[in-house]
Structure formats: structure tokens, C-alpha cells
Amino acid sequence: MPQRSNEFQELVGLVQRALAPDDAVVRESVLVEVDGEAETREIDVLIETKVGEYRIKIAVEAKDEGRPMDSTKFESIMGKYLVEGGVKVNKIVIVTHRGFYKPVIVRAKKLEVDLVTLKEARSVDWSEFRPPGPCFKTRPRICDVRITPKISAIPPAKLLQDGRILCSCGRHHGTPQQYAEFLIWKIVAQRERDVLLKLDDEAAEKGEEKRANVEISPGPGHEPQLTVDQQCFPFETISFDVLCEPVDAPMPLVAPHLQFSLAPHVCSVEVVPPILDEDPALVRQEGRVICTCCGKDYGTVAEWAHDRTMRRFLVTNKQAQEMLSEGVRKSPSGHAHLEMSWPLCKHLRIRYKGQVHNADHIAVKVHAAYGAGKLECKQYDLAFANGDVKRVSHMQATLAGKKVTFVMPEGIRSKHIALRVDNAEARESADKKARLLKTRAKLDKRKNREKP
């Protein structure tokens, strides 16, 4: 996003993204051309959507004023759109922080311009931030994870401790215990919900532990396998017990922290030496690794590199896994990379655009990340000129070097959630610069008023 944006405009943009229909395109700080003029005009937030066979444009002007908007400011905005040669849109919306003076409200009604006041809510409904699904009265815990069919060649304890689960879709699920913890919330949301809720009620009412067994088969398109000691074992189901333990204090409604983990994945693939005068990205996606001896096609360059890295090396190489884990743990930013090179033997070539090219090797970079940060939860009220008020929820956290912001029009259960991810360091620098410029503008304005 261009540097022209400010915090209030970004908030307005996120709110519009969250409220917009599925097919709408919402962009911020859009520069549009005007017929007959060399200079472009900026629209704070532009919403483009389709109504029937027609495409309409909605311009949203976000103005963070220190007082309610007066007629002078309002007419200057109208001058951008409603004069001859102005910016052509189908609807104009003005959003402010302090509201509008009465003459502006009267004038906007005549011009069919929507006025909206966006301000932070005085009270917060914390239940809107509660994770989806039931609120457990007890503390559910997963135990006794089992794989079917039973793998008799490896001791069960070693399977659970050293085994790693990799799915055919490319996702790395970690240990069987971590895989079960990943699946439990899908169960709560989709399957066996009533069984778990009944178990939770009984444990809380009687004050004693209650246990239920859960068995899950992978869904269509997913073929997970368990790897341990460089051996791969496909399995059909994973089962585990859910143990509900009574707690003295109720479970918190809002988690004070947000955390995420990004499983090891291939983030970069390069052909070395590169194919001259060709786009490396297209070579990765469309170039194919072939054997000139037997004619076998090993898939695209990206597929070959992923298979060689993830399936044949990383999931069976405990040392590489530990290097990534240690790198993530020690990294101040929470990110770690592992670089490796796969040589192409004399029979392997790359076929691209009908021609066969020689390459020495394919360089691959694997990325993993983990982040945790304090979660700040707020709510904002959107007050419309007709008296209607819409409340939206806002969550923000800084983790793994990224500043993550969510806006949810219906709380955590919203069908539409607007997400913005910024580089935390760059964002902090930009915010500091914006505050400095704002302070200077106020001082200059004060000096001008004090001049005789």
C-alpha cells in the first residue's frame, strides 16, 4: 500500500473489506485518471462490485478530523466528484472519527452522500472474541494417541516421540500428538460435537474426569503417512482419547496471546544455472524434469524439488528437523531457513517450451516459523446518519516480525474476516513518521493562527 495511507484510513479500509460482498474488490489509496487532466486523483478506499450486469464503483473518503466535519471540508470533498471533469463513481461515502455538523448532514442528504462515524466503542462484548465452537466448562486434554493399522516394527513410545506425519497435500503435521491436537477442533466444529459436550457437562457436574474415544479417517485427497527412522508407514485412521478434567476456575473467554506455527515447507526453488532469457517463475511451474535415458517424466521442477525435499529428505531426517526447530527457537524474528542443493544426474534434463536444457542442480530453500504475541482486542461502532449502529470487532498482534490485524463484522463467527499483515519493523517506522508529520502540521497551523 502507498505511504499516503494513515491508520484511520487503513482501519476504514479493513472495515469495508469485512462488510463487502464476496465478489467486491476493495482497494485503498487508489489513484484514478480524470478525463482531460494530466494529474490523477486519489480515492481513500474504492469498492468495485457487480449488481446484475452492471459494475458499480463506491468511493469511501476516510477523514480523521479533530472535530466534526464542517461544510468547508465537506464541499472540498464534493469538488472532487460532483463538478464537471470530476472523478466518476456511483456512490460516495464519507467516514469520520468525530461526526458531522448539522449543515453537512442536511447537505449530504440532498446529494445522496452517505455519512458514517467510526469510533471506538466505550464497552466491549468480550464474548465476540471467544473461539468458535462450544465453551468447555472443563479442560479437555488429548491422550493415548494410536495409529491404525498398528505398526509392530516400531515401539509405540518411539512412534509417538520420533514419528512425523506428512500428508500427500504437502502439509507437515508434526508428531502424532500434534496431529491429534490439530484435528480436535475440527471434531468440535463438525463431528461428534454432542458427545464431547455431554462428556464436558458430566465432568463439570460430577467433578470427576470423563473420557471418550475418538477415531478419525483422513478426508478425500489426503493420504497421510508416518515417518520414523527413515521409514514410511501409511495409515488408515488415527484414534485418541479426549479426557475432560474439572477445573477450579472457569476457562477464560479471551486468549491473552495469539500464536501460530508454520510447518517446514519449500519456499524457494531455483534452477542452477538459470535458463537464459526465461522467467524463473514460469520455469519452476511449467518446466518438467525428464530422464533422457528412459523418457520418464518426474513432474514440474517445483514438484520434483518438493518431492525430493519433503518426502525423501526432510520427513526422514531428524537432524534437519532439529536444525529448523533450533533455528526457529533462537531466531529473534521467529523464522528459520534451511538451504540445500539437489544435483541433476547426467540423465536428467529440464524440458521447457519444447526444448531440453542442461542444469547442474536445483537449489531449494525450506522455511519454518513460529510466532506468539499479546492480542489486543477492541470494538468499533459504525454510526450511520439514519441512526443505525453497526459494531465490528478488531484484533491485533505482533508476532514473528509481522503485525497482524483482523476486522470481524460479526465477531469471531463472522463469515467475512478482513486480514492485514505488515512487516512490523517497517510499519512501526512508518507510523512513527506519520505521527511526526501530524505533529508538525499541528504546530505549523498554530503558528499561522498566532501571526499578527
Helices and strands as residue ranges (DSSP letters): H 7-19, E 25-33, E 40-51, E 54-63, H 71-81, E 91-96, H 102-111, E 114-120, G 126-129, E 139-148, H 156-162, E 164-166, E 172-174, H 176-189, H 193-206, E 210-216, E 225-228, E 231-234, E 237-245, E 257-272, H 280-286, E 288-291, E 297-300, H 301-306, I 307-311, G 314-316, H 318-330, E 335-343, E 348-352, E 355-357, E 361-374, E 376-384, E 389-399, E 402-408, G 411-413, E 418-423, H 424-450
